[in-house]
Amino acid sequence: MPKLWNETIETHRRAVRDAALDAAAALVAEHGLRSVTMSQIAKETGVGRATLYKYFPDVEAILTAWHERQILRHLEHLARLRDQAGTAGERLKAVLEAYALIQHEHHGTELAALLHRGEHVVRARQHLHDFICGLLAEGAEAGDLRDDVAPDELAAYCIHALGAAGSLPSEAAVQRLVTVALAGLRPAR
């Protein structure tokens, strides 16, 4: 097949897939996790049910794909913050604040409980751990952050400590939590 035809088909497939992911997320938000059916998603997407089944075997698969896309977007956002100008400590602060806010906004729901058990979450956590670890090592080397604890251990501390942001009542409380976590990263005197 000609290259243009292949690109057009792939663009169409991507558009249908993205529309199904968006429709499923909107339906779950409106009706609840257990109320959404493949028929509803197909109707909202504008495709037939048979077509939708060519892309996904069931609602859970659609929601898992949607969640993978959301995680990728979050990681890309955190990577942009990590890659901005400034000291390693400043960039780490920006990453940790953003991560804590993501935790605050997206946890504690039935959907989160369903989706946070997949292999894609394990990979994302490892990716997050690795790039926080890199910032910590860079900050320790510059003298901005403590160097008496391995960056690997400090990255685990940050991720676990800021995971608590999911249960906090406000963004102000999230900011206080980030401040406490950052205080634990300062060089020992």
Secondary structure, 3 states (H helix, E strand, C coil): CCHHHHHHHHHHHHHHHHHHHHHHHHHHHHHCHHHCCHHHHHHHHCCCHHHHHHHCCCHHHHHHHHHHHHHHHHHHHHHHHHCCCCCHHHHHHHHHHHHHHHHHHHCCCHHHHHHCCCHHHHHHHHHHHHHHHHHHHHHHHHCCCCCCCCHHHHHHHHHHHHHHHHHCCCHHHHHHHHHHHHHCCCCCC
